[in-house]
Every structure is written in C-alpha cells, then in structure tokens.
Amino acid sequence: MLATLHLLWMYVSEQHLRQVLKSYALYYNEARTQLRLSKDTPLPRTIQCSGIISATPVLSGLHHRYARI
C-alpha cells in the first residue's frame, strides 16, 4: 500500500511539474518582453496603444501578463 501511495505521489508531482513548465514556457514566449528583442517577445505580438491595462496572474501569481482591454 505504501509503495502504491509513493508511486501515486510521484505521478501527481510529475504531472504538476509538466503543467507548470508548460505554463512558464507559454508565458516566456508570448508575454515576457526581452531587451535583446527591443522589448518584444520571442513570438511577435500586436501593439495595443489604447485601453485600460489589465493584469492576469500566471503561475499562481508569481508572474503577471499585462494587456490592454
């Protein structure tokens, strides 16, 4: 029984780790600006010139994605 619980814990942890890494990779490529790219993201995005700025938490609030709405 203990071995089964240990394997279940490892599976849940690996699944969670994969989810966190996927979420961070999306944030890094789509929302995080980089100085070497003249403050743009690796995946180009459209410039939003007007509107109210909204912050969306990413990775449980560790980072935020900002966009105009």
HELIX and SHEET records of a PDB file:
HELIX    1   1 LEU A    2  GLU A   30  1                                  29    
HELIX    2   2 LEU A   35  LEU A   37  5                                   3    
SHEET    1   A 2 ILE A  53  VAL A  58  0                                        
SHEET    2   A 2 HIS A  63  ARG A  68 -1                                        
END                                                                             
